[in-house]
């Protein structure tokens, strides 16, 4: 939990430098491994530490004996501002709860609702989720109550059953003032204001189900659909005059995913100003967020049931998950073609996250 590298006050070694600590350390590690092998203990979450190794080098033993793992020593060292390296493991509490089976799931009875497709935290006590049966619900984890939010109707005639296939995506803008999701027609975009969840607008453009979306900032949102197209929308600046009414809007631009087949997932990299789209035929496509133009497409090593895509914000790194594997990519693009805001111009050293620059596109590791 806590580590403090003690300094000797007198002599060569600090007061915690006791050779029998090595034997105690090995005995505790052995007892912990035996405890984890018990049949009555769940094995779905197991943690391993450096102490699990059988042998330790003399340098490692010296480091262990010079380090106090006592939390009291850490607090005292911090109080007197001692010049000793010290740290606290922030994940200790979570690991302790998981390894000792202290964290239990609480099932929620949803009645006759069919499959939860997506969810987002509205606050520290409320969760909003969308279902396969086209219901938009808010669950309060404290009162354990469910509230239904009316889905927004299209301007055209009542959508046929093949266009009421569920709410597949939910996204909240960075300032947490707007919620974007699917409308009653799964081919249309619905935007609600937060925290009241009053309707703002319905977006009409796609010819097939909207499967994912991502916010570029507080106003602009991009949707990806099974019609193999991306649409760029701008939320209305002013709410409708009446609470029960909403605007009908059209996208600012619509782009087809070249070399793609049915957009499954979207993600936005704010640093590099890029939108990445994952399609069901095993390709990842990159769009420039400022021009909304496609810049590259790359075939993934696995295309079986591609379902999700994520981006690391600090660097241009993406991960795509399928049924059998998870793939990571690091940006290896020519600096002359693109560079994030605030980075050196072409000819300077490439970013650390990207390695050697190459115009051939991203490299995948699975």
C-alpha positions in Angstrom: 0.0 0.0 0.0 2.7 2.5 1.0 6.4 2.5 0.4 9.1 4.7 2.0 12.8 4.4 1.1 14.3 4.9 4.5 17.7 6.6 5.1 20.1 5.6 7.8 20.4 8.0 10.7 23.3 6.2 12.3 25.4 3.4 10.7 25.1 2.0 7.3 21.5 0.8 7.2 18.1 2.1 8.3 16.2 0.7 11.3 14.0 -1.4 8.9 17.0 -3.2 7.4 16.3 -6.6 9.0 17.4 -9.7 7.1 14.6 -11.8 8.5 12.1 -9.6 6.6 13.1 -11.5 3.4 12.0 -14.8 5.0 8.7 -13.3 6.2 8.1 -11.8 2.7 8.5 -15.2 1.1 6.3 -16.9 3.7 3.5 -14.3 3.2 3.7 -14.7 -0.6 3.5 -18.5 -0.3 0.5 -18.2 2.0 -1.2 -15.8 -0.3 -0.7 -18.2 -3.3 -2.2 -21.1 -1.2 -5.1 -18.9 -0.2 -5.8 -18.1 -3.9 -5.9 -21.8 -4.7 -8.7 -22.6 -2.3 -11.7 -24.0 -4.2 -14.2 -21.9 -2.2 -12.5 -18.6 -3.2 -13.5 -17.0 -6.5 -10.7 -16.9 -9.1 -12.2 -14.4 -11.5 -9.9 -11.7 -10.2 -6.3 -12.5 -9.1 -3.5 -10.0 -8.5 0.2 -10.7 -8.8 3.1 -8.7 -7.3 6.8 -8.6 -7.6 7.1 -10.7 -4.5 5.7 -13.7 -6.4 9.1 -14.3 -8.1 11.1 -17.3 -6.6 14.5 -15.6 -6.4 15.5 -12.0 -6.0 18.9 -10.5 -6.9 21.1 -9.0 -4.1 20.3 -5.5 -5.5 16.5 -6.3 -5.2 17.0 -7.6 -1.7 18.9 -4.5 -0.7 16.1 -2.4 -2.1 13.4 -4.4 -0.2 15.2 -4.2 3.1 15.8 -0.5 2.8 12.1 0.1 2.1 9.5 0.3 4.7 6.0 -0.8 3.7 4.5 0.5 6.9 1.8 3.1 6.4 2.7 4.8 9.7 6.3 5.3 8.5 4.9 6.9 5.3 2.7 9.3 7.2 5.5 10.3 9.6 7.9 10.8 6.8 5.4 13.0 5.0 4.7 15.0 8.2 8.3 15.9 8.8 9.0 16.4 5.1 11.8 13.9 5.2 13.9 13.8 2.0 12.9 10.1 1.5 11.3 8.8 -1.7 7.8 7.6 -0.8 4.6 6.7 -2.6 1.1 5.2 -2.0 -0.5 2.7 -4.4 -3.8 4.4 -5.4 -5.3 1.1 -6.5 -4.7 -0.7 -3.2 -8.3 -0.2 -2.0 -9.8 -1.4 -5.2 -7.5 -4.4 -5.4 -8.2 -5.3 -1.8 -12.0 -5.2 -2.4 -11.8 -7.3 -5.5 -9.4 -10.0 -4.3 -11.3 -10.4 -1.0 -14.7 -10.6 -2.7 -15.9 -7.4 -1.0 -17.3 -5.9 -4.2 -20.7 -7.5 -5.1 -22.9 -6.9 -8.0 -26.5 -5.7 -7.3 -28.9 -7.0 -10.0 -31.6 -4.6 -11.1 -35.0 -5.9 -12.2 -35.9 -4.2 -15.5 -39.2 -5.9 -15.9 -40.1 -6.7 -19.5 -37.4 -4.6 -21.0 -35.2 -6.3 -23.6 -31.3 -5.9 -23.4 -29.5 -2.8 -22.3 -27.4 -1.6 -25.3 -25.7 1.4 -23.8 -25.4 3.5 -20.7 -23.8 6.7 -19.2 -23.5 8.2 -15.8 -25.6 11.4 -15.5 -24.3 12.1 -12.0 -22.9 10.3 -9.0 -26.3 8.7 -8.4 -28.1 8.5 -11.8 -27.4 6.3 -14.8 -29.1 6.7 -18.2 -29.4 3.7 -20.5 -31.0 2.6 -23.7 -32.5 -0.7 -24.5 -33.2 -2.9 -27.5 -36.9 -2.2 -27.1 -36.4 1.5 -27.8 -36.7 2.6 -24.2 -34.6 5.4 -22.7 -34.5 5.0 -18.9 -32.8 6.7 -15.9 -31.9 4.6 -12.9 -31.2 6.1 -9.4 -28.7 3.9 -7.6 -29.7 5.3 -4.2 -33.5 5.1 -4.4 -33.4 2.2 -6.9 -36.1 3.9 -8.9 -36.5 3.8 -12.7 -37.8 6.7 -14.8 -38.8 6.5 -18.4 -37.7 9.4 -20.7 -40.0 9.8 -23.8 -38.2 9.0 -27.0 -38.5 11.6 -29.7 -40.8 10.9 -32.6 -39.8 11.5 -36.2 -41.4 14.1 -38.4 -42.3 11.5 -41.0 -44.8 8.7 -40.6 -44.6 6.2 -37.7 -41.4 4.2 -38.3 -41.8 0.5 -39.3 -40.7 -2.3 -36.9 -37.4 -2.8 -38.8 -36.5 0.8 -37.9 -37.3 0.4 -34.2 -34.3 -1.8 -33.3 -33.2 -0.1 -30.1 -31.1 2.7 -28.8 -27.5 1.7 -29.6 -25.5 4.7 -28.3 -25.4 7.4 -25.7 -22.9 10.2 -25.5 -22.7 13.3 -23.3 -20.9 16.4 -24.5 -17.7 17.7 -22.7 -19.6 20.4 -20.7 -22.3 17.8 -19.7 -25.1 20.0 -21.0 -26.4 17.8 -23.9 -27.1 14.1 -24.3 -27.0 12.6 -27.8 -28.7 9.3 -28.4 -31.0 7.5 -30.8 -34.6 8.6 -31.4 -37.7 6.4 -31.6 -36.7 5.7 -35.2 -33.3 4.0 -34.8 -32.0 5.8 -38.0 -32.4 9.2 -36.4 -30.4 11.3 -33.8 -32.0 12.7 -30.7 -30.5 15.3 -28.4 -31.7 16.2 -24.9 -30.6 19.0 -22.6 -29.0 18.2 -19.2 -29.8 17.9 -16.4 -33.5 18.2 -17.1 -33.5 15.8 -20.1 -35.8 18.1 -22.0 -35.9 17.4 -25.8 -33.8 19.6 -28.0 -33.9 18.2 -31.5 -34.2 15.2 -33.8 -31.6 14.8 -36.6 -32.8 13.2 -39.9 -30.2 11.9 -42.4 -29.3 8.2 -42.1 -31.1 5.4 -43.9 -30.2 2.7 -41.5 -29.6 2.3 -37.7 -27.2 4.6 -35.9 -24.8 2.4 -34.0 -22.4 4.9 -32.4 -21.7 8.6 -32.0 -19.0 10.9 -30.6 -18.9 14.6 -29.6 -16.2 16.8 -31.1 -16.9 19.7 -28.7 -20.0 21.1 -26.9 -21.9 21.8 -30.2 -20.8 19.3 -32.8 -21.5 15.6 -32.8 -20.7 12.8 -35.3 -22.9 9.8 -35.9 -22.0 6.5 -37.6 -24.6 4.2 -39.2 -25.2 0.9 -40.8 -25.7 2.8 -44.1 -21.9 3.2 -44.1 -22.0 6.9 -43.6 -20.8 9.5 -41.0 -22.9 12.6 -40.4 -21.8 15.8 -38.7 -24.4 17.6 -36.7 -24.6 20.9 -34.8 -26.9 21.1 -31.8 -29.3 24.1 -31.8 -28.0 27.0 -29.8 -31.4 27.9 -28.4 -33.9 25.3 -26.9 -37.3 25.0 -28.4 -39.9 27.5 -27.2 -42.1 24.8 -25.5 -40.8 22.0 -23.4 -42.8 19.3 -25.2 -41.6 20.4 -28.7 -38.2 19.9 -30.4 -36.4 21.0 -33.5 -35.8 19.0 -36.6 -32.3 19.4 -38.0 -30.2 18.2 -40.9 -26.5 17.4 -40.8 -23.9 19.9 -41.9 -22.1 17.2 -43.8 -22.4 13.5 -44.7 -19.5 11.4 -45.7 -19.4 7.8 -46.9 -16.8 5.5 -45.4 -14.8 4.4 -48.5 -13.6 0.8 -48.3 -16.0 0.3 -45.4 -19.1 -1.7 -44.7 -21.5 -0.6 -42.0 -20.0 1.7 -39.4 -20.0 0.0 -36.0 -18.0 2.3 -33.7 -16.6 5.8 -33.5 -14.0 7.6 -31.4 -12.5 11.1 -31.4 -8.9 12.0 -30.7 -8.9 15.6 -29.5 -5.2 16.1 -29.6 -4.8 15.0 -33.2 -8.3 16.3 -34.3 -9.1 12.9 -35.8 -12.3 10.8 -36.0 -11.7 7.0 -36.2 -14.5 4.8 -37.5 -14.6 1.0 -37.2 -16.6 -0.9 -39.9 -17.8 -4.5 -39.9 -15.7 -5.6 -42.8 -12.6 -5.3 -40.6 -11.3 -1.8 -41.5 -10.5 1.3 -39.4 -11.0 4.6 -41.2 -9.6 8.0 -40.1 -11.3 11.3 -40.8 -9.9 14.8 -40.3 -12.2 16.4 -37.8 -11.6 20.0 -39.1 -12.3 19.2 -42.8 -14.5 16.1 -42.2 -12.5 14.3 -45.0 -11.3 10.7 -45.0 -7.5 10.5 -44.8 -6.8 6.7 -44.6 -8.2 3.2 -44.2 -6.4 0.2 -42.8 -7.4 -3.4 -42.7 -7.3 -5.0 -39.2 -5.7 -8.4 -38.5 -9.1 -9.7 -37.2 -12.5 -8.8 -38.3 -14.8 -11.3 -36.5 -17.5 -9.4 -34.7 -15.8 -6.0 -34.3 -17.8 -4.2 -31.6 -15.9 -1.3 -30.0 -13.1 1.2 -30.5 -11.3 3.4 -28.0 -8.7 6.2 -28.1 -6.0 7.2 -25.7 -6.3 10.9 -25.3 -2.7 11.7 -24.4 -1.4 10.1 -27.6 -2.6 8.9 -31.0 -3.2 5.4 -29.9 -6.3 3.4 -30.6 -7.6 -0.1 -29.6 -10.2 -2.1 -31.5 -11.9 -5.2 -29.9 -13.4 -8.2 -31.7 -14.6 -11.6 -30.6 -11.1 -13.2 -30.6 -8.6 -10.4 -30.0 -7.9 -6.8 -29.1 -5.6 -4.7 -31.4 -3.7 -1.5 -30.6 -2.4 1.0 -33.1 0.2 3.7 -32.6 0.3 6.7 -35.0 3.1 6.4 -37.6 2.1 9.1 -40.0 4.1 11.6 -41.9 4.6 14.9 -39.9 4.2 16.8 -43.2 0.7 15.3 -43.5 -0.6 16.2 -40.1 0.6 17.3 -36.6 -1.3 18.0 -33.4 -1.7 21.5 -32.1 1.4 22.7 -30.3 3.8 20.1 -31.8 7.0 20.9 -33.7 6.8 21.4 -37.4 7.9 18.9 -40.0 11.5 17.9 -39.8 11.5 17.8 -36.0 11.7 14.7 -33.9 8.6 12.5 -34.1 6.2 12.2 -31.1 7.3 9.5 -28.6 4.0 7.7 -28.9 4.3 7.2 -32.6 7.9 6.0 -33.0 9.4 6.3 -36.4 7.1 8.2 -38.8 6.0 6.5 -42.0 3.3 7.4 -44.5 2.1 3.8 -44.7 -0.4 4.2 -41.8 -0.7 2.8 -38.3 1.0 -0.3 -37.0 -1.1 -2.9 -35.2 -0.2 -5.0 -32.2 -2.6 -7.6 -31.0 
